[in-house]
Amino acid sequence: MKIFAPTAVVLVLSISALVSPCANAGEGTVVSEEREVARIANRYVVAHYSFFNTVKYPPVVQDKGDTWEVYYHLNPISRTEVIELGVKPVVIIKKNTLKVLYSYLTQ
């Protein structure tokens, strides 16, 4: 059986379109959960550490087993500003409930 080039291209594109969403389905869930965790941490930081600018310093979410740890990324340019502040917040969030367990300030 001989397959012509246009037919082969259509076949390959069709198969890849079917496989791609399935392959990334789990990844999308993780990313969306991490976004929700970052949102919860940002709300907490705004409420409890009003001096800290959560827009200027983006959150970094780390999986720590039963909890999420959220800390704030410092750009090399902005380190002097944080040194002036002296601290940056870290928020620990329980995975199964998405509740803040505790937070602390670190240098």
Phi, psi and omega in degrees: 000130181252131179252130179283152185306311180299324179293319180296319179296315179298319180296314180296315179296322179294316180295316181294327177293327179283324184280321186304310180299325180292320183293328184261002184301315180293322181296320180299322179295317180296314181298316181294324177293319178295324176297318179296318178297316178297320179296317179298315180297318179299316178300317180297313181296317179300320182286323188254337181230066188298340179287343186268133183267101182286343177281318182288325181246103186290147179285150174238124183257128177238136177278121181242033180091257180276352182228164169253139173248126180243122174234175187245128184287133178253123175287149179305326180291325187272356182302324180296324178294319180291325176299321176296320177290322179094340186211164168219146184279151171232132183239131178253126185237131178290132185294310188287338180249344186056036176257144177288121178279311178193170175215163176206166178254140180227160178263000000 
